Amino acid sequence: MPLKSQAVVIPKRNTVELRTVQVMDPRADDVLVRTAYTSISAGTERMLLDGRMPHPALLFPVVPGYETVGQVIQVGNKAPKDLLGQWVYVGGARCFRGVNPAWGGQSELLTVEADRVVPLNGIDPATGVVLALAATALHGINLSQIRRSDRVLVLGQGIVGQLAARLARIAGAQYIAVADRVGVRLAASEADQVIDITRESLDEAITEGNINVLIEATGSMTALAGALPLLANHGRVLLLGYYDTIHIPYAPVFMREAQILVAREWQFGADGELPQVRDLIASGELKVDGLLTHRVPLDRIQAAYRLALEDPSCLKLVVEWPQNS
């Protein structure tokens, strides 16, 4: 018999509600997770609220979210018994009846395959909500094949741009510059050069040499087009935002014989990028504490969405779920 669970539901465009939904019982290979923290991915959740679904089958109403942390409270007969009681990250679930999961993570209870949860292994549970976007950024950095001689420019210092710059450093880049127009974001940045584009242009700021890896994390084709002349020959352009269409001038990429790389998402599995970024955070090599800028209780979920989607000072918002026995 399905379980009852409180969940965040988008029933129609520009509407966020808390509803009671039905969650399927765990099967033999599943675990049941009680959610403690979720977050709001500005790009994906804005797309859902705007009604711009990435797949025609994802119809309203939908349960959004793929940034969930909770505790395993039940394990199936064939699931690892040592998962019981562990804090885990869950990248969404498809366990609902009567509502579409897109991506299904913002629910009090989640039934999910045991091999898709990532134990936090001692990192702060609330911090676990950054694993998804950190793994996405790491996937992009891995695609970029950063070398120690590389000069990297990151456009945008939202959460993905912040993480990409830090991971490029870990990958060994020689020089990292970041650019944004929001002062509070730039204040949190970790880079060799921090550029406020409201005060100086990129070509004025970057004078010591061309850029080998240009990381676009704003979602703006205009921003990307303006930075392309800075590329070195055989430079790589990494698209880490979300775009309805790709429209850039051809001449700069043609003249430099540039590569354009698209990072879809992280790789799952025991050796995938989710456990990799977890271990980087646990070791202290990847520092993310200052990136969790806001905390909001679940009963203020509409305010949480407005804050996450409209306030540029909000890098990463943590939604706190009630912890009932």
Order of alpha helices (4+ residues) and beta strands (2+ residues): beta-beta-beta-alpha-beta-beta-beta-beta-beta-beta-beta-alpha-beta-alpha-beta-alpha-beta-alpha-beta-alpha-beta-alpha-beta-alpha-beta-alpha-beta
